[in-house]
Amino acid sequence: MAVTSFDHKRLDADIARVRVLGTSRFEGNFRTAMGPDFTGRIATNKTVSVGDIIAGPRLQRASDGRSTFVVVLDQTVTSEGSQAQPQVVRVGLLVTVLDKGEKVDGVQVL
């Protein structure tokens, strides 16, 4: 849920939360996937995004000190002050976690 939940009012804390959960490899992949102006877009649009797990996590494989889980979530995105209906996007993810230290090493959108 951490990689899909952000609030423009506490964006620095939300980004810090994602960093703490993952390895440096994951952090680099996350920043690349979000794009260079990710935080600017959220601040400008006054975006609030909330992820809710609807299925999983379910173990898909475990080997070489890593476990990979499938997770399905709904991401609800709103813009503060907007009259538009919230957008709800269903997202499937494969989340790979290092068994030692329990850090997220990768997230793949399905």
C-alpha distance (Angstrom), angle and dihedral (degrees) to the residues before:
residue distance angle dihedral
M1 . . .
A2 3.80 . .
V3 3.81 93.7 .
T4 3.82 91.8 54.6
S5 3.82 101.9 39.3
F6 3.80 117.8 84.3
D7 3.79 134.9 147.9
H8 3.79 121.9 -164.6
K9 3.84 89.2 -139.2
R10 3.82 93.5 60.7
L11 3.78 102.3 22.3
D12 3.81 96.8 136.9
A13 3.81 90.8 54.8
D14 3.82 91.4 46.1
I15 3.83 91.7 52.2
A16 3.82 90.3 46.2
R17 3.82 89.3 52.7
V18 3.81 90.7 55.8
R19 3.81 91.4 48.8
V20 3.81 92.8 52.6
L21 3.80 91.9 52.1
G22 3.78 97.0 53.1
T23 3.77 146.4 54.6
S24 3.80 121.0 -108.1
R25 3.82 88.5 -101.7
F26 3.79 90.4 56.2
E27 3.81 92.2 47.1
G28 3.80 90.8 54.1
N29 3.79 92.3 48.3
F30 3.80 90.9 47.0
R31 3.81 93.0 51.9
T32 3.81 91.3 47.7
A33 3.81 92.3 49.2
M34 3.81 93.3 48.9
G35 3.80 93.4 48.7
P36 3.79 132.5 -130.0
D37 3.82 97.0 -70.6
F38 3.80 99.5 41.5
T39 3.80 96.4 124.4
G40 3.80 92.3 41.5
R41 3.81 92.4 54.5
I42 3.80 92.1 49.1
A43 3.81 92.3 49.1
T44 3.82 94.9 44.7
N45 3.81 94.2 47.9
K46 3.82 93.4 39.5
T47 3.78 87.7 -128.7
V48 3.78 126.1 -171.8
S49 3.79 115.6 -169.9
V50 3.80 122.8 -177.4
G51 3.79 125.2 -174.2
D52 3.80 120.7 -155.3
I53 3.80 120.5 -170.8
I54 3.80 110.2 -129.2
A55 3.82 98.7 171.8
G56 3.78 134.2 17.7
P57 2.84 155.0 -39.9
R58 3.78 87.1 -145.1
L59 3.79 121.5 172.5
Q60 3.81 112.0 -115.4
R61 3.79 100.8 171.9
A62 3.78 142.3 -12.9
S63 3.79 124.2 -160.8
D64 3.79 142.9 127.5
G65 3.80 93.4 20.4
R66 3.81 94.2 -53.7
S67 3.78 132.8 102.9
T68 3.79 122.8 -160.9
F69 3.78 122.1 -155.4
V70 3.78 132.7 -173.0
V71 3.81 114.7 -134.1
V72 3.81 128.1 -179.2
L73 3.78 118.6 -161.4
D74 3.76 142.0 168.3
Q75 3.79 114.9 -127.8
T76 3.81 114.0 -156.8
V77 3.80 114.1 -161.7
T78 3.80 124.6 -168.8
S79 3.79 135.4 165.9
E80 3.78 116.6 -136.8
G81 3.81 110.7 -114.2
S82 3.80 93.9 14.1
Q83 3.78 120.8 127.1
A84 3.82 90.9 -152.0
Q85 3.79 119.6 112.8
P86 3.80 114.9 -102.9
Q87 3.79 114.5 -94.8
V88 3.78 114.9 -124.9
V89 3.78 116.9 -161.8
R90 3.80 123.3 -176.6
V91 3.79 110.5 -142.2
G92 3.78 130.3 -170.7
L93 3.79 116.1 -156.3
L94 3.77 137.8 -175.3
V95 3.79 106.5 -148.7
T96 3.81 118.3 -165.3
V97 3.79 116.7 -159.5
L98 3.78 128.7 -171.5
D99 3.79 106.2 -122.1
K100 3.81 91.4 -144.2
G101 3.80 108.3 64.7
E102 3.81 93.2 2.8
K103 3.83 93.4 -115.9
V104 3.80 121.9 157.2
D105 3.81 107.7 -112.0
G106 3.78 99.3 177.5
V107 3.78 145.3 0.6
Q108 3.78 122.0 -160.8
V109 3.80 122.0 -170.2
L110 3.80 111.3 -136.6
